[in-house]
Amino acid sequence: GDLDPAEHLPDIVSEFRFVPTQTEEMEQAVYEKWKEYRGQMPAEAETNYLNKAKWLEMYGVDMHVVKARDGNEYRLGLTPTGVLVFEGATKIGLFFWPKITRLDFKKSKLTLVVVEDDDQGREQEHTFVFRLDHPKACKHLWKCAVEHHAFFRLRGPVPKSSQRSGFIRMGSRFRLSGKTEYQITKDNKARRSASFERRPSKRYSRRTVQQRVNPVLKLQDTSVHSKEMNESNGTQQTWSPRPNIPVTTVPPVPIPVEIEDLSRSPGAAHSEKKRPVY
């Protein structure tokens, strides 16, 4: 719902998990954005969220980890336009689907043949070979690439009875099952309405002020919380059989010590205030 400053303090954002490595700065930014978006129904908020997310660079990219001939690790990202190549977080290449003339696999080796124009405008073929850790992972990458190519590039799925095309050569007779993007757009049929139940997001322990000042207190709060949970559940705390208790050394010779008698009752006599004890 909408943010109510009297009811919703900034700490409430820490009860939700948006990313694995969530920081207090991010939670504060989410709280400030929460103030701006008011009067939206859940369905409207979800639609606005998707409209923002679809313009992100990595939105919808199907990433796969591979190794090249040089032994370095790369990532291949399958997209509607082609195959992205990443070295770490840096994008170093893009193979457009129309430029990929061959895609096949054998065991753990995936082969891409790409046609590119040189400086003089002539087409030249370049072969790229990538290896994966396991043959099943290689076949999975190949199948995903075939699906992406067929869905976004072809006007219709390849018939099973037709001869093999030049794009798909070795490894499997796998084909896209279902309609392509062109067919879906051409039909322009309204989507079938579906009913579902919205459930509230899972909540976690709230970030406290003490935890911000001293992160060590977070550990202490966790211990106290565990102890309280044990007591509320009726379980007993496990104690060490040899507790760490300070030991007082008893002198070998009795030493007189004066102690003061405490009053036992309002009518008790106080005649003897001090007496020696051995």
Secondary structure, 3 states (H helix, E strand, C coil): CCCCCCCCCHHHHHHCCCCCCCCHHHHHHHHHHHHHCCCCCHHHHHHHHHHHHCCCCCCCCEEEEEECCCCCEEEEEECCCEEEEEECCEEEEEEEHHHEEEEEEECCEEEEEEEEECCCCCEEEEEEEEECCCHHHHHHHHHHHHHHHHHHHCCCCCCCCCCCCCCECCCCCCCCCCCCHHHHHHHCCCCCCCCCCCCCCCCCCCCCHHHHHCCHHHHHHHHHHHHHHHHHCCCCCCCCCCCCCCCCCCCCCCCCEEEECCCCCCCCCCCCCEEEEC
